[in-house]
Amino acid sequence: MLSTVLVGVGDAIILLIFVLLGGMEHGMAISPGYVLSTAWPFLLSWFVVGTAMGVFRPAVLHQPRQALKTVSITWLVAGILGLAIRGLLEQVVPSVPFILVTLGFNYVLLTGWRVILAFVCSR
């Protein structure tokens, strides 16, 4: 049986990869502090919304179609919440390109990893 903790670690790694790549793309000085301060609104929103929406349920972890559906909807809600938290903390409305890249990039990575995982686990 697949461990929910391991899945959560995988999800966190995906979100941290986004922060790392974004920081490198924008020439930021990458440090643990930078990564954590940038990622925590998205990590918090993902795990709170994900738990509430059932993204860690066995059906989502073992059924590719269910994974695609649930992770997609969950990321849309969690991603928007994460952007809102980040915007409030920085006292700025995120730009439309940042919103689109954040939602799109993490959607592809989170759903891709979760669907592949569910496919492997369903075998």
N, C-alpha and C positions, 0 to 999 in steps of 0.2 A: 504494500500500500504506500502511496506517495505521501510524504510528509508535507503538511501545510506550511511548516516552518521553512522547508527547503524551497517551496514555491514562492513564499514571501521573500526569501533572500534573492531568488531569481528576479522577481519583480523589482525589488530595490536596486539590484545591479543594473537592470534596464534603465531605470530612471536616473541612476548615477552616470551611466554612459552618456545619456542625453546631455547632462550638465557638463561633463568633461569635454565632449565634442563641441558643444556650444561655446564653452569658455575658450577652448583652443582656437576655434574659428574666429572668435572676436579678440584674440590676442590677450586674454586675461591671464594674470599670474595665477596658475593653478596651484592651489594648496588645499589641504583637508578642510580648513576653515571656509574657504571660498565654496568648495563643493557642497559642504553640509549646509551652509547658510543659503545657498541657491536652491538646493534640492529639497530641503525640509518641507516647504509648503506643498510640494507635489507628493512627497512620501506620505505626509500626514493625510492629505486628502485621499490618496489612493487606498491607504489601509483603512481609514474610517468609512469612506463610501463603499469600498470593496467589501468590507465585512458586512455592512448593512445590506448591500445588494447581492450578497451570496457568491462573490467571485471565488471564494475558497471552498465552496461546497464540493463534495465528491463528484456530482454530475458534471460540474464545470471542469474539474480536474481530469476527468476520464472520457468525456464526450466532445469531440472536436467541434461539432455544430453548436453545442451548448456553450462551449468555451468562446467561440467567435461571437455569438450573440451577447452573452453576459459581459465579457470583457469589453466589447465595443461600447455598449451602453454605459457600463461603469466608468470607462475611461473618459467618455464625453462629460459625464457629470463631475468626476474627480478632477479632470484636467481643467475644466472651467473654474471649479472651486479653488484649485491650486493657483491658477492665474489670478483669481480675485484676491486670495490671501497675499500673494506676492505683490500685487499692485497696491493693496492697502498698506503693507509694510514699507514699501518704497515710495508711497504717496504719489504714484504715477499710474495712469491707465496704460497697460501694455499696448504696444503698437499692433496693428492688424497683422503685419507679416510675422511678428513674434508669436501672436496667438495661433495663427495658422500653422507655423512650423512646429510649435510646441505640441499642439493637438495632433497634427498629422504624423510627425516623426514618432512620437510615443505610441500613437495608435498602431502604426505599422510594427514597431518593435514589440509592444506588449501583446497584441493579438497574434502576431507571428509566433512568438515564443510560446504562448499559451496553447495555440492550436497544434503546433508541432508536439508539445509536451502531451497534450490530451490524446493525440493520435498514437504516440508511442505507448502511453499508458493504457490505451484501449486494446492493445495487442496482447 
